[in-house]
């Protein structure tokens, strides 16, 4: 067996020499276009050094010569050498990370929208020199540095990039590394910002269906809709109108005050105004279309029940985050009181940290992890699998760039109880241009994302020039060196 492998290796080495000489000749040829020359130079940077095949282990030689593994990679010898970032002005602030290796291949990940890139950079010193293909081991090293909400963004970004790297090293899509796929297309639900004029909003929703091809829609439906109607709400003036749900500048302000502690209430007049708003939208899009809603505001579970009951007749697909996710008992009360499904999960980090108590208590009807917080691809699949055992479906929250979007696509493809994935940037003219699809299919076709079937890793490469156009004005450069994050300075073990 080994003699045969040596013969194969020698034959491959000779072919590599021939290929390299041919590439050098084409680069030197004056008639070669600049685009072609740049492509050849990049390809050469990723190649194995001459004679590299002779140094591989038996396992890697088999991988290189008998499968579709990328020729640039010797998976068992991969080492992480660097991590760099580029911060875009997308949904406020979105950070793309790049993890580099000693073999010229790299992986892309993304820190969740609105989160600080330093959540990822502080992990660099923990993973330098390690093999990125040992994804689960590396995740166990860094997972202690993540938490709920945006604080999980760094861990999840690294995990995404590791799967991208691993897929490239072995020449397979990320979904294959998660156990295979259940579907070739991923149903999307289009996030649609609210409009004060319900008729104008209904026309926007109609565009989503007839022009953009979406088969699932989402709307913002909160007390802000009736905030200007006299006597629609109680106790809002104390909270500056109770419209600053995401204004977090004041610790004791409305945005930072938990729902049970505001004593904001909705009157019958307010409920009637909200019902009229939803009815106009329903009349525009019909009842065949699943229609879900969120951004309700900060009020207690009693008002949430009254709100939900007013919405039951419109058969909404779900009501999202009516009360904070960590109030398991209140979510259960709400779920049992309403016919409309209750969903939560976009701010929950990892299965045992938040999803398992909700699922064990049967407190929600739909779980809705955000892969940028929940732990990344594998942990989110595990969350979906556990939910499936509890007879609960999984939708996926996503408001990031195409990097995070494609990570979600791979996870959704590999998870059986998946419903739909959020597309938050439908109306951005440049959003889809920041990456190039490596495989043969476009990213999205008429309301469905295409699962990459013939591209390794996440199936994308960055469009450098497009990303540079949209860098955050306060961020530092484009994948600049980050040596200040190389040194580990703490003892991280959680036990004695």
C-alpha positions, 0 to 999 in steps of 0.5 A, spaced: 500 500 500 505 504 501 509 503 495 503 505 491 502 511 495 509 513 494 508 512 486 502 516 486 506 522 490 511 522 486 507 522 480 503 528 483 510 531 485 512 531 477 505 534 475 506 540 480 512 542 478 509 542 471 503 546 473 508 551 477 512 552 471 506 553 466 503 558 471 510 562 471 510 562 464 503 565 463 504 570 469 511 572 465 507 572 458 506 580 456 499 578 453 496 575 460 491 580 462 492 583 469 486 580 472 488 573 470 495 575 472 492 577 479 488 570 479 494 566 478 499 569 483 493 568 488 493 561 486 500 560 487 500 563 494 495 558 496 499 552 493 503 546 496 511 547 496 514 543 491 515 536 494 510 537 499 507 531 498 513 527 499 512 530 507 505 528 508 502 523 512 499 516 510 492 519 511 494 526 508 497 523 502 490 519 501 486 525 502 490 529 497 490 524 492 484 520 492 479 525 494 477 532 492 481 535 498 484 542 496 491 541 493 493 547 498 492 544 504 495 538 509 489 538 514 493 535 519 499 540 519 494 546 519 496 552 524 493 558 525 498 564 524 493 570 525 487 573 526 485 580 523 478 584 522 475 589 517 469 593 520 463 595 515 458 600 516 452 595 516 446 595 521 450 600 524 457 596 525 458 589 523 465 586 523 468 580 519 474 576 521 479 573 517 483 567 520 490 565 517 494 559 517 501 557 515 498 554 508 495 560 505 488 558 506 484 562 511 477 562 514 471 568 514 467 569 520 463 575 523 462 578 529 454 579 530 451 586 528 452 591 533 458 588 537 465 590 538 470 587 534 474 586 540 470 580 543 473 576 537 480 579 537 481 577 545 480 570 543 486 570 538 492 569 543 488 563 545 488 559 538 494 561 535 498 555 533 493 551 534 489 546 528 483 550 526 480 543 523 479 541 531 473 546 531 470 543 537 476 543 541 478 550 540 470 552 541 471 549 548 477 553 549 474 560 547 466 558 549 467 561 556 469 568 553 462 568 550 455 570 553 448 572 551 446 578 547 452 581 543 457 578 548 457 572 544 459 575 538 466 574 538 466 566 540 461 565 534 465 569 529 471 565 530 467 558 530 464 560 523 471 562 521 474 555 523 468 551 519 470 555 513 477 553 514 476 546 515 471 546 509 476 549 505 482 544 508 478 538 506 474 541 500 467 540 502 461 545 504 460 546 511 454 543 511 457 536 510 461 537 516 455 538 520 452 531 518 450 532 511 444 536 508 436 536 509 435 541 503 438 544 497 434 551 498 433 555 504 426 559 505 427 566 507 423 571 511 424 578 509 424 583 515 420 589 513 421 596 517 415 599 520 411 604 516 407 609 520 402 609 514 399 602 514 397 602 507 404 604 505 407 598 509 402 594 506 405 596 499 412 594 501 410 588 503 406 586 497 413 588 493 416 583 497 412 578 494 410 580 487 417 582 485 422 579 490 419 572 491 419 572 498 414 566 501 414 569 508 414 576 511 416 579 518 413 586 520 415 590 526 409 591 530 409 595 537 406 600 541 410 605 537 405 604 532 399 607 536 404 612 540 401 618 537 394 616 538 391 620 544 389 615 550 392 609 546 397 607 552 398 608 559 404 611 563 409 613 556 410 620 558 415 618 564 419 614 559 419 619 553 414 616 549 416 609 550 419 609 543 426 608 545 427 601 545 434 601 543 436 607 546 441 604 551 445 611 553 441 611 560 442 605 565 435 607 568 432 609 561 426 605 557 431 601 553 435 598 559 428 597 563 426 590 563 419 589 561 415 588 568 418 594 571 415 599 566 408 599 568 406 601 561 399 599 559 395 598 552 388 601 552 382 598 548 383 604 544 390 602 543 389 595 541 384 597 536 389 601 533 394 595 533 389 591 530 387 595 524 394 596 522 395 588 522 388 587 518 391 592 513 397 588 512 393 582 512 389 584 507 395 586 502 398 580 503 393 575 504 392 569 509 397 564 505 403 568 507 406 566 513 407 573 517 411 574 523 412 580 528 416 583 533 419 589 537 413 590 541 415 594 546 417 594 554 410 592 558 409 586 562 406 579 561 399 581 562 399 586 557 403 581 552 397 577 553 392 582 551 396 584 545 397 577 543 389 575 544 388 581 539 392 579 534 390 571 534 385 572 529 390 574 524 394 568 524 401 571 525 406 566 524 409 568 531 410 573 536 417 574 537 420 576 544 414 579 547 417 578 554 425 577 556 427 570 554 430 569 561 423 569 564 422 562 562 415 562 567 412 568 563 414 565 556 410 559 558 404 563 561 404 567 555 405 561 550 399 557 554 394 563 554 395 565 546 393 561 540 399 565 536 406 561 537 411 564 541 418 565 539 424 567 542 432 566 542 436 571 538 440 573 544 441 566 548 448 564 548 449 556 547 444 550 549 444 549 556 445 557 557 438 558 555 434 554 550 434 548 554 430 551 560 425 554 555 425 547 551 424 543 557 419 547 560 415 547 553 415 555 554 416 557 547 413 554 541 418 556 536 426 557 538 429 563 534 437 562 535 441 568 532 448 564 530 452 570 531 450 569 539 448 562 540 455 559 539 456 558 531 454 553 526 455 546 530 452 549 537 446 552 533 445 545 529 445 542 536 440 547 539 435 545 533 436 538 534 434 538 541 428 542 540 426 537 535 426 532 540 421 537 544 417 537 538 419 545 537 421 548 530 427 552 529 427 559 525 433 563 525 434 570 526 440 574 522 441 581 521 449 581 519 453 581 512 453 575 507 458 572 511 454 570 517 448 569 512 452 564 509 454 561 515 446 560 517 445 557 510 449 551 511 446 550 518 439 551 516 441 546 511 443 541 516 438 542 521 431 538 520 426 542 524 428 549 520 423 553 518 425 560 515 432 564 515 431 572 516 434 576 511 435 583 514 438 587 508 433 586 503 433 593 501 440 594 501 443 595 494 450 593 495 449 588 501 450 582 496 456 585 493 461 584 499 462 577 497 463 572 491 460 566 491 465 560 489 460 555 487 456 555 481 449 558 484 447 565 486 446 566 493 439 568 493 433 566 488 427 569 489 426 568 496 430 562 497 438 562 499 441 556 495 445 551 499 452 551 496 453 544 493 460 545 489 464 550 493 468 548 500 467 551 507 462 557 507 462 557 499 464 565 499 470 569 498 470 577 499 469 582 494 475 586 497 473 593 493 466 592 495 467 591 502 472 597 502 467 602 500 463 600 506 468 600 512 465 603 518 468 611 518 471 609 526 474 603 524 481 601 523 483 600 516 482 593 512 485 587 515 490 590 518 495 587 522 493 585 530 500 583 533 497 587 540 492 581 541 498 575 540 500 575 547 495 571 552 496 574 559 491 570 563 490 564 567 483 562 564 481 555 567 475 555 571 476 550 576 482 548 581 
